[in-house]
Amino acid sequence: MAFFDIKGLVNPLSTLKQFGNKPHTVEYPKKHKETAARYRGLHFNDLEACIGCGNCSTICMNEAIDMITLADIEGKGGDSGLRPRVDNGRCCWCALCVEVCPTGSLNLTKEYNYVTKDADAFLWTPGVDNPEGKDNLSFTSDTNTSLSLFSRVPMPEMDGKERVKSFAETMLYYTEEAAREEASRCISCSLCTEVCPDHMHIPEYINAIAQGEDEDAIRIIYDNNPLGEMCGKVCTRRCEDVCALEVRGEAVAIRWLKEYAVGRASTAEMLQEIVSPDIQAPNGKKVGIIGAGPAGLTAGYYLALKGFDVTIYEGHEYAGGMVMYGIPKYRLPMDSLNKQIDYMKNIGVKIEFNTYVGKDISFEKIYEENDAMFVGVGFQKPYDIGIDGEKAIGVIPAVSLLFDVNNGSTPDVGNKVVVIGGGNVAIDGARVSRRLGADVTIMYRRRVADMPADWEEIEGAEHESVEIMPQTIPVEIISDANNRVKAIKYLKAEMVSDGKGGRPRPVPIEGSETIMECSTVIGAIGQEADYDFIPDEFRNKMEFKWGKMLVNDDLQTAIPKIFAGGDAVNNTADAISAIADGFNAVKSIEKFLMK
């Protein structure tokens, strides 16, 4: 018997009550539904803020991000020139790429709909394909929410009042725990490697430190830098200036981590055991090197590894050039530098000390007895200050003061020293004078922000009670009846725009003339090379410009057998650039002799 199903007849009628309710869906794009505040939609990238580090591409587990070049983006120091492109077909919108973006340029928007039949159109370059996205950002990161670590592990150092009492090293350096923690901040973007003159393998050795592989870090450093510990103490560290983390925080302490790693080898013998260099058999070729500074030592080291018979001629008692005699021992202790040089001597680099070329041995003799030469002399000849009265007793070039102190002397600078200049040499002269017991004032004609000295050195001087007087123009050194310094006359300056957007220039303020009593004036406005050791018959064949030796891309002078590098060639005049020249010269000399 069939039963009439009244429930089945009535149930469909019950849906009529929904006619008055609002729908759960919307007609898109006719109507738009507001998304949540932190909704993870399509990407947007601020192309100007982006530095092309590639951290987003590295972390993407779906391999949805690659780095591409754009026609209107030009790479420069600290910017690879690349920009991220997102495959929206692969992306799962996890937002890890946003969380690790060191600059905060990459974000997600509230846009979530994109319909097309063209599969290739899902490859988006954020910021290019959706410039309007900047007005609809949703998921962003800041320094508090980012997965990057923006704060540097502090470097311990002696108190300023204590360190002026001696020439003891001021930096106390990282412990193993601190070094591992600091190294773990590196995102391995390699922007630092590109800007380093020597193109050191920076992310590689930092990652080795982070993983507890200190000996591997040393070997990586020595692949193209035999003075890693020296660089770890005094390098100008341009690599840190382009660190991706510095955009919103503090750069990784690249220099100090290098010092930590190589400093783990306490002796030359331990260093040799760890590096365990592959020394090729003698190839019968001889190379003479003039100057045992960073360029000459680097060239000598890698030439010796390649089987060349190398002799370095050094005019002083110790190797290191301006690094040895121009950098105070509170920054670079002698035992540290000697350890690195002793290691080089152990692997076959010969150094003839106290041998001035042109005096103790002729330039011609070195040229004739070697298959190639490398000239790596530094800038040791100071410029005159260029003001009245500078011939008075008590006017000392900063490089002469530093040389004397590093050579074991204790010059009497009196109780009040005025230093003229704003570079690292000026700062060194000032800080050394404080250790010699004087009150010190630095006079610099521009603003403190314009000083070419390393900011850490400026800060160190201030902590040691060195007074810095910016916008100050010395005009005359006043001497007593015995022609000894007793005061300096100066004018205050105002910074005036050049009207073209360039650096403002200091202009003396009328009526601001002032006299300051002092016992010593130290000039530190620059140095130049002394080429007197090169005979005229050679010098006339070589080319010079603005005090520099001109070389080709192979660091080869106009005399094919003679190569050159370091301060006398490059325009940066720092140790790492000299090391880079020495390293590159090895490849050129090998090509020249072994062809």
C-alpha positions as CSV (number, residue, x, y, z in Angstrom):
1,M,0.0,0.0,0.0
2,A,1.5,3.4,-1.0
3,F,1.6,6.2,1.5
4,F,1.4,9.8,0.5
5,D,4.6,11.6,1.6
6,I,3.4,14.9,2.9
7,K,6.8,15.8,4.3
8,G,8.4,15.6,0.9
9,L,5.7,17.9,-0.5
10,V,6.0,20.6,2.3
11,N,9.9,20.8,2.7
12,P,10.6,22.5,-0.7
13,L,8.1,25.2,0.3
14,S,10.1,25.9,3.5
15,T,12.9,27.4,1.4
16,L,10.6,30.3,0.5
17,K,11.6,31.9,3.8
18,Q,15.1,32.6,2.4
19,F,13.8,35.0,-0.2
20,G,14.1,37.9,2.2
21,N,17.6,37.2,3.5
22,K,20.9,38.7,2.2
23,P,22.9,36.4,-0.1
24,H,26.2,34.9,1.2
25,T,27.9,35.5,-2.1
26,V,28.3,38.6,-4.1
27,E,28.3,39.3,-7.9
28,Y,32.0,40.0,-8.6
29,P,33.2,42.4,-10.0
30,K,29.8,44.2,-10.1
31,K,29.9,44.2,-6.3
32,H,33.0,44.1,-4.1
33,K,33.3,42.4,-0.7
34,E,35.7,43.9,1.8
35,T,38.5,41.6,2.9
36,A,40.0,41.2,6.3
37,A,42.6,43.7,7.4
38,R,45.6,41.3,7.1
39,Y,44.2,39.4,4.1
40,R,46.9,37.7,2.0
41,G,46.2,38.6,-1.6
42,L,48.4,39.3,-4.6
43,H,51.9,40.7,-4.1
44,F,53.1,44.3,-4.5
45,N,56.7,45.3,-4.5
46,D,58.0,48.8,-4.0
47,L,60.6,48.8,-6.8
48,E,62.5,51.8,-5.4
49,A,62.8,50.3,-1.9
50,C,63.7,46.8,-3.2
51,I,67.5,46.1,-3.4
52,G,67.2,42.8,-5.2
53,C,68.7,40.7,-2.4
54,G,66.7,37.6,-3.5
55,N,65.8,36.6,0.1
56,C,62.2,36.2,-1.0
57,S,63.2,33.8,-3.8
58,T,65.4,31.8,-1.5
59,I,62.8,31.1,1.2
60,C,59.9,30.3,-1.2
61,M,59.2,26.6,-0.7
62,N,57.0,26.5,-3.8
63,E,59.7,27.9,-6.0
64,A,57.2,30.5,-7.0
65,I,59.6,33.5,-7.0
66,D,62.5,34.1,-9.3
67,M,64.7,37.2,-9.7
68,I,64.7,39.0,-13.1
69,T,66.2,42.1,-14.6
70,L,64.1,45.1,-15.6
71,A,64.9,47.6,-18.3
72,D,64.6,50.6,-16.1
73,I,66.3,49.2,-12.9
74,E,70.0,49.7,-12.9
75,G,72.1,47.7,-10.4
76,K,74.5,49.6,-8.2
77,G,76.4,49.2,-4.9
78,G,73.9,47.6,-2.5
79,D,71.4,46.8,-5.2
80,S,71.7,43.8,-7.5
81,G,69.4,45.4,-10.1
82,L,67.2,42.3,-9.9
83,R,63.5,42.3,-8.9
84,P,61.2,39.4,-7.8
85,R,58.7,37.9,-10.2
86,V,55.9,35.7,-8.8
87,D,54.3,32.7,-10.4
88,N,50.8,33.0,-9.0
89,G,50.0,29.5,-10.2
90,R,52.5,28.2,-7.7
91,C,52.1,30.7,-4.9
92,C,50.2,29.6,-1.8
93,W,50.2,33.1,-0.2
94,C,52.0,31.9,2.9
95,A,53.7,35.3,3.1
96,L,57.1,34.0,4.2
97,C,58.6,36.2,1.4
98,V,57.1,39.2,3.1
99,E,58.3,38.2,6.5
100,V,61.9,37.9,5.4
101,C,62.1,40.9,3.1
102,P,64.9,43.0,4.8
103,T,63.8,46.3,3.3
104,G,60.0,45.8,3.7
105,S,59.5,46.5,0.0
106,L,57.5,43.3,-0.6
107,N,53.9,43.1,0.6
108,L,50.6,41.4,0.0
109,T,47.5,43.3,-1.1
110,K,43.8,42.8,-0.6
111,E,43.5,41.9,-4.3
112,Y,42.6,38.2,-4.7
113,N,40.9,37.9,-8.1
114,Y,42.7,37.6,-11.4
115,V,41.1,35.8,-14.3
116,T,42.6,35.1,-17.6
117,K,42.9,32.3,-20.2
118,D,46.6,33.1,-20.7
119,A,48.7,30.9,-18.4
120,D,51.8,33.1,-18.9
121,A,49.9,36.1,-17.5
122,F,50.0,34.6,-14.0
123,L,53.7,35.4,-14.0
124,W,53.6,38.7,-12.2
125,T,56.3,41.2,-11.5
126,P,54.9,42.9,-8.4
127,G,55.0,46.6,-8.7
128,V,55.2,46.5,-12.5
129,D,52.1,44.6,-13.4
130,N,50.0,46.1,-10.6
131,P,51.4,49.5,-9.7
132,E,48.0,50.4,-8.2
133,G,48.7,47.7,-5.5
134,K,50.5,50.3,-3.4
135,D,47.2,51.8,-2.4
136,N,45.7,48.4,-1.3
137,L,48.3,46.8,1.0
138,S,47.2,44.3,3.6
139,F,49.9,42.0,4.8
140,T,53.2,43.8,5.6
141,S,56.1,43.3,8.0
142,D,58.0,45.7,10.2
143,T,61.2,45.2,12.2
144,N,59.2,43.8,15.1
145,T,57.2,41.2,13.1
146,S,59.9,40.3,10.5
147,L,61.7,37.0,10.7
148,S,65.0,38.9,10.1
149,L,67.1,39.9,13.1
150,F,67.9,43.6,12.8
151,S,69.9,44.3,15.9
152,R,73.6,43.6,15.9
153,V,75.2,41.7,18.8
154,P,77.1,44.4,20.6
155,M,80.9,44.5,20.4
156,P,82.5,44.7,23.9
157,E,85.3,47.3,24.2
158,M,87.3,49.1,26.8
159,D,85.9,52.2,28.4
160,G,87.2,55.4,26.8
161,K,88.7,56.7,30.0
162,E,90.7,53.5,30.6
163,R,91.9,52.9,27.1
164,V,93.7,56.3,26.8
165,K,96.0,55.2,29.5
166,S,97.8,52.7,27.2
167,F,98.1,51.4,23.7
168,A,96.3,48.2,24.6
169,E,93.8,47.0,22.0
170,T,90.5,48.8,22.6
171,M,88.2,46.1,21.1
172,L,87.6,43.0,23.2
173,Y,86.0,41.1,20.3
174,Y,83.3,38.4,20.2
175,T,83.2,35.3,22.3
176,E,82.3,32.1,20.5
177,E,78.7,32.3,21.6
178,A,78.4,36.0,20.4
179,A,80.0,35.2,17.1
180,R,77.6,32.3,16.4
181,E,74.6,34.5,17.3
182,E,75.8,37.4,15.1
183,A,76.7,35.2,12.2
184,S,73.2,33.6,12.3
185,R,71.7,37.0,11.2
186,C,73.3,36.8,7.7
187,I,70.7,36.2,5.0
188,S,73.3,35.2,2.4
189,C,72.2,37.8,-0.2
190,S,75.9,38.3,-1.4
191,L,75.4,42.1,-2.0
192,C,78.5,42.4,0.3
193,T,80.6,40.2,-1.9
194,E,79.8,42.3,-5.0
195,V,80.9,45.6,-3.3
196,C,84.0,44.1,-1.6
197,P,87.1,45.2,-3.7
198,D,88.5,41.7,-3.2
199,H,85.1,39.9,-3.7
200,M,85.6,37.9,-0.6
201,H,83.3,34.9,0.0
202,I,81.5,36.7,2.8
203,P,78.2,34.8,3.2
204,E,80.2,31.5,3.0
205,Y,82.6,32.2,5.8
206,I,79.8,33.8,7.9
207,N,77.6,30.7,7.5
208,A,80.5,28.5,8.5
209,I,80.9,30.5,11.7
210,A,77.2,30.2,12.4
211,Q,77.4,26.5,12.0
212,G,80.4,26.2,14.3
213,E,82.8,25.4,11.5
214,D,85.5,28.0,12.4
215,E,88.3,26.3,10.6
216,D,86.3,26.1,7.4
217,A,85.7,29.8,7.8
218,I,89.5,30.4,7.9
219,R,90.1,28.4,4.8
220,I,87.3,30.3,3.0
221,I,88.8,33.6,4.0
222,Y,92.3,32.6,2.9
223,D,91.0,31.6,-0.6
224,N,91.6,35.2,-1.7
225,N,92.7,37.2,1.4
226,P,95.9,36.3,3.3
227,L,95.5,39.2,5.7
228,G,92.0,38.3,7.0
229,E,92.8,39.0,10.7
230,M,94.2,42.4,9.8
231,C,91.1,43.2,7.7
232,G,89.0,42.0,10.6
233,K,90.5,44.7,12.8
234,V,90.9,47.7,10.5
235,C,89.1,47.2,7.2
236,T,87.0,50.1,6.0
237,R,84.3,47.5,5.6
238,R,82.3,48.9,2.7
239,C,80.7,45.5,2.6
240,E,78.7,46.4,5.7
241,D,77.5,49.7,4.1
242,V,75.4,47.6,1.6
243,C,74.2,44.9,4.0
244,A,70.6,44.3,3.3
245,L,69.8,44.4,7.0
246,E,71.2,47.9,7.4
247,V,68.2,49.3,5.4
248,R,65.9,49.0,8.5
249,G,68.4,47.9,11.1
250,E,72.1,47.2,11.7
251,A,74.4,45.6,9.3
252,V,75.9,42.2,10.0
253,A,79.3,42.7,11.8
254,I,81.2,41.3,8.8
255,R,84.5,42.7,9.8
256,W,84.4,41.5,13.4
257,L,83.3,38.0,12.3
258,K,86.3,37.8,10.1
259,E,88.5,38.8,13.0
260,Y,86.8,36.2,15.2
261,A,87.4,33.4,12.7
262,V,91.1,34.0,11.8
263,G,91.8,35.0,15.4
264,R,91.0,31.4,16.4
265,A,94.4,30.4,15.0
266,S,96.7,31.8,17.7
267,T,100.0,31.1,16.0
268,A,101.5,31.1,12.5
269,E,102.0,27.4,12.8
270,M,98.4,26.8,13.7
271,L,97.3,29.0,10.8
272,Q,99.4,26.9,8.4
273,E,98.0,23.7,9.8
274,I,94.4,24.9,9.3
275,V,94.8,26.5,5.9
276,S,97.0,23.7,4.7
277,P,97.7,25.4,1.4
278,D,98.3,23.6,-1.8
279,I,101.8,24.8,-2.8
280,Q,102.6,24.0,-6.4
281,A,106.0,22.8,-7.5
282,P,108.6,25.5,-8.5
283,N,108.0,26.7,-12.0
284,G,111.4,28.4,-12.5
285,K,110.0,31.9,-12.7
286,K,111.2,34.7,-10.4
287,V,109.2,37.7,-9.3
288,G,110.5,40.7,-7.4
289,I,108.1,42.8,-5.3
290,I,108.8,46.3,-4.0
291,G,107.0,47.0,-0.8
292,A,105.7,44.6,1.9
293,G,102.4,46.4,2.4
294,P,99.0,44.7,1.9
295,A,99.3,44.7,-2.0
296,G,102.9,43.3,-2.0
297,L,102.3,40.7,0.7
298,T,99.1,39.5,-1.0
299,A,100.9,39.2,-4.4
300,G,103.8,37.4,-2.8
301,Y,101.6,34.9,-0.9
302,Y,99.6,33.7,-3.9
303,L,102.6,33.8,-6.3
304,A,104.5,31.5,-3.9
305,L,101.5,29.1,-3.7
306,K,101.6,28.9,-7.5
307,G,105.3,27.9,-7.6
308,F,107.0,31.3,-8.3
309,D,110.2,32.2,-6.6
310,V,109.2,35.4,-4.8
311,T,111.3,38.0,-3.0
312,I,109.7,41.1,-1.4
313,Y,112.0,44.2,-0.8
314,E,110.9,46.2,2.3
315,G,112.7,49.3,3.5
316,H,111.7,49.1,7.1
317,E,112.3,46.6,9.9
318,Y,108.9,45.1,9.8
319,A,106.4,44.2,7.0
320,G,103.0,45.7,6.6
321,G,103.7,49.0,5.1
322,M,101.3,51.7,6.1
323,V,99.2,49.1,7.9
324,M,102.2,48.5,10.2
325,Y,103.5,52.0,10.6
326,G,100.4,54.1,10.0
327,I,97.7,52.3,12.1
328,P,98.0,52.6,15.9
329,K,98.6,49.4,17.9
330,Y,95.5,49.9,19.9
331,R,93.7,49.1,16.6
332,L,96.1,46.5,15.2
333,P,98.6,44.9,17.6
334,M,102.0,44.0,16.2
335,D,101.7,40.3,17.3
336,S,98.6,39.9,15.2
337,L,100.2,41.3,12.1
338,N,103.5,39.4,12.6
339,K,101.5,36.1,13.0
340,Q,100.0,36.6,9.5
341,I,103.4,37.6,8.0
342,D,105.3,34.7,9.7
343,Y,102.8,32.3,8.2
344,M,103.5,33.7,4.7
345,K,107.3,33.3,5.3
346,N,106.7,29.7,6.4
347,I,105.1,28.8,3.1
348,G,108.0,30.3,1.1
349,V,107.6,34.1,0.8
350,K,111.0,35.7,1.1
351,I,111.2,39.2,2.6
352,E,114.4,41.3,2.6
353,F,113.9,43.8,5.4
354,N,115.7,47.1,5.9
355,T,116.3,47.1,2.1
356,Y,115.5,50.4,0.5
357,V,115.1,50.1,-3.3
358,G,117.3,52.8,-4.8
359,K,119.6,52.8,-1.9
360,D,120.4,49.3,-0.6
361,I,119.5,47.6,-3.9
362,S,118.9,49.2,-7.3
363,F,115.7,49.2,-9.1
364,E,117.6,48.1,-12.2
365,K,119.0,45.0,-10.4
366,I,115.6,43.8,-9.3
367,Y,114.3,44.4,-12.9
368,E,117.2,42.4,-14.5
369,E,117.2,39.5,-12.0
370,N,113.5,38.8,-12.1
371,D,111.1,37.7,-14.8
372,A,108.5,40.2,-13.6
373,M,108.1,42.9,-11.0
374,F,105.3,44.1,-8.8
375,V,105.3,47.6,-7.3
376,G,103.1,47.9,-4.2
377,V,104.2,51.1,-2.4
378,G,101.9,53.1,-0.2
379,F,101.2,56.8,0.3
380,Q,103.8,57.7,2.9
381,K,104.7,61.3,1.9
382,P,102.4,63.8,3.6
383,Y,100.9,66.9,2.0
384,D,101.8,70.3,3.4
385,I,99.0,71.9,5.4
386,G,99.2,75.0,3.2
387,I,98.9,77.8,5.8
388,D,101.3,80.4,7.1
389,G,103.7,79.4,9.8
390,E,103.6,75.6,9.2
391,K,107.4,75.4,9.2
392,A,107.5,76.1,13.0
393,I,108.9,73.6,15.4
394,G,106.0,71.5,16.7
395,V,104.2,71.1,13.4
396,I,104.2,67.4,12.7
397,P,102.6,65.4,9.8
398,A,100.3,62.8,11.3
399,V,101.9,59.9,9.3
400,S,105.3,60.9,10.9
401,L,103.8,60.9,14.4
402,L,102.2,57.5,13.8
403,F,105.4,56.1,12.3
404,D,107.5,57.2,15.3
405,V,105.1,55.8,17.8
406,N,104.7,52.5,16.0
407,N,108.5,52.3,15.7
408,G,108.9,52.5,19.5
409,S,109.4,56.2,20.1
410,T,107.5,58.4,22.5
411,P,107.3,61.9,21.0
412,D,106.7,64.9,23.3
413,V,103.6,66.6,21.9
414,G,103.1,68.8,24.9
415,N,99.8,69.4,26.7
416,K,97.6,70.7,23.9
417,V,97.4,69.3,20.4
418,V,95.4,70.5,17.4
419,V,94.9,68.1,14.5
420,I,93.9,69.5,11.1
421,G,91.9,67.1,9.0
422,G,88.9,64.8,9.0
423,G,90.0,61.4,7.8
424,N,91.1,58.2,9.6
425,V,94.7,59.4,9.7
426,A,93.5,62.6,11.5
427,I,91.5,60.5,14.0
428,D,94.5,58.2,14.6
429,G,96.8,61.1,15.2
430,A,94.3,62.6,17.7
431,R,93.8,59.4,19.6
432,V,97.5,58.7,19.7
433,S,98.1,62.2,21.1
434,R,95.5,61.5,23.8
435,R,97.6,58.4,24.8
436,L,100.7,60.6,24.9
437,G,98.9,62.7,27.6
438,A,97.7,65.7,25.6
439,D,94.3,67.4,25.4
440,V,93.3,67.2,21.7
441,T,91.1,69.2,19.3
442,I,90.4,68.2,15.7
443,M,89.7,71.1,13.4
444,Y,87.7,70.1,10.3
445,R,86.4,72.6,7.7
446,R,83.2,70.8,7.0
447,R,80.5,69.2,9.2
448,V,81.1,66.1,11.3
449,A,78.7,64.2,8.9
450,D,81.0,65.1,6.1
451,M,84.2,63.7,7.7
452,P,85.6,60.9,5.6
453,A,86.8,59.0,8.7
454,D,85.0,55.8,9.7
455,W,82.1,56.7,12.0
456,E,83.4,54.1,14.5
457,E,86.7,55.9,14.7
458,I,85.0,59.3,15.1
459,E,82.9,57.8,17.9
460,G,85.9,56.2,19.5
461,A,87.7,59.6,19.5
462,E,84.7,61.3,21.2
463,H,84.6,58.6,23.9
464,E,88.3,59.3,24.6
465,S,87.5,63.0,25.1
466,V,88.9,64.3,21.8
467,E,87.1,67.6,20.9
468,I,85.9,67.9,17.3
469,M,85.4,71.4,16.0
470,P,83.6,71.2,12.7
471,Q,83.3,74.1,10.2
472,T,86.7,75.4,11.4
473,I,89.3,76.7,8.9
474,P,92.9,77.1,10.2
475,V,94.6,80.1,8.6
476,E,97.9,80.5,10.5
477,I,100.2,78.8,13.0
478,I,101.7,81.2,15.4
479,S,105.1,80.6,16.9
480,D,107.2,82.1,19.7
481,A,110.6,83.8,19.6
482,N,112.2,80.4,19.2
483,N,110.0,79.4,16.3
484,R,108.1,76.9,18.4
485,V,104.4,76.5,18.0
486,K,102.4,78.4,20.6
487,A,98.9,79.0,19.0
488,I,96.8,78.5,15.9
489,K,94.5,81.1,14.3
490,Y,91.3,79.9,12.7
491,L,88.0,81.1,11.2
492,K,84.6,79.6,11.7
493,A,82.7,78.6,8.5
494,E,79.2,78.4,7.3
495,M,78.1,75.7,4.8
496,V,76.9,77.2,1.5
497,S,75.0,75.4,-1.2
498,D,76.6,75.2,-4.6
499,G,73.2,75.7,-6.1
500,K,73.5,72.5,-8.1
501,G,72.5,70.0,-5.5
502,G,76.2,69.1,-4.8
503,R,78.0,69.0,-1.5
504,P,77.8,72.4,0.4
505,R,81.2,74.2,0.7
506,P,82.6,75.8,3.7
507,V,82.8,79.6,3.5
508,P,84.6,81.7,6.2
509,I,82.4,83.8,8.4
510,E,83.6,87.4,8.5
511,G,84.7,88.5,11.9
512,S,85.0,85.0,13.3
513,E,88.8,85.0,13.6
514,T,89.9,83.2,16.8
515,I,93.2,82.1,18.3
516,M,93.7,78.9,20.3
517,E,96.8,78.2,22.3
518,C,98.5,74.9,21.6
519,S,101.9,73.1,21.8
520,T,101.7,70.9,18.7
521,V,99.9,71.1,15.4
522,I,99.4,67.8,13.5
523,G,98.6,67.9,9.8
524,A,96.5,65.2,8.3
525,I,95.1,66.4,5.0
526,G,96.4,63.6,2.8
527,Q,99.5,61.8,1.5
528,E,101.1,60.9,-1.8
529,A,103.5,58.3,-3.1
530,D,107.3,58.9,-3.3
531,Y,108.6,57.5,-6.6
532,D,112.2,58.6,-6.2
533,F,113.3,55.0,-6.1
534,I,112.3,54.6,-9.7
535,P,115.2,55.7,-12.0
536,D,114.4,58.2,-14.7
537,E,115.1,55.7,-17.5
538,F,112.1,53.7,-16.2
539,R,109.9,56.5,-15.0
540,N,110.1,58.2,-18.4
541,K,108.6,55.1,-20.0
542,M,105.9,54.7,-17.4
543,E,102.7,56.8,-17.2
544,F,101.5,58.8,-14.2
545,K,98.4,60.9,-13.6
546,W,97.5,62.9,-10.4
547,G,100.3,61.1,-8.5
548,K,99.1,57.6,-9.6
549,M,100.8,55.0,-11.7
550,L,98.7,54.2,-14.7
551,V,98.1,50.6,-15.4
552,N,95.9,48.5,-17.7
553,D,93.2,46.1,-16.7
554,D,95.9,43.5,-15.9
555,L,97.6,46.0,-13.5
556,Q,100.4,46.2,-16.0
557,T,102.3,49.4,-16.5
558,A,103.6,50.8,-19.8
559,I,106.7,48.6,-19.2
560,P,105.2,45.1,-19.8
561,K,107.4,43.4,-17.2
562,I,106.4,45.8,-14.4
563,F,103.0,45.4,-12.6
564,A,101.7,47.7,-9.9
565,G,98.9,48.0,-7.3
566,G,97.8,49.4,-4.0
567,D,97.7,53.0,-3.0
568,A,99.9,54.1,-5.8
569,V,97.4,52.8,-8.4
570,N,93.8,52.7,-7.1
571,N,91.8,55.7,-5.9
572,T,90.4,54.2,-2.7
573,A,93.7,54.0,-0.8
574,D,92.6,51.4,1.7
575,A,94.0,48.0,2.7
576,I,91.3,45.8,1.2
577,S,91.6,47.5,-2.2
578,A,95.4,47.0,-2.0
579,I,94.8,43.3,-1.2
580,A,92.5,43.0,-4.2
581,D,95.2,44.5,-6.4
582,G,97.7,42.1,-5.1
583,F,95.4,39.1,-5.7
584,N,94.4,40.2,-9.2
585,A,98.1,41.0,-10.1
586,V,98.9,37.3,-9.4
587,K,96.6,36.2,-12.2
588,S,98.0,38.8,-14.6
589,I,101.6,37.9,-13.8
590,E,100.8,34.2,-14.2
591,K,99.2,34.9,-17.6
592,F,102.2,37.1,-18.6
593,L,104.9,34.6,-17.6
594,M,103.3,31.2,-18.2
595,K,101.7,31.9,-21.7
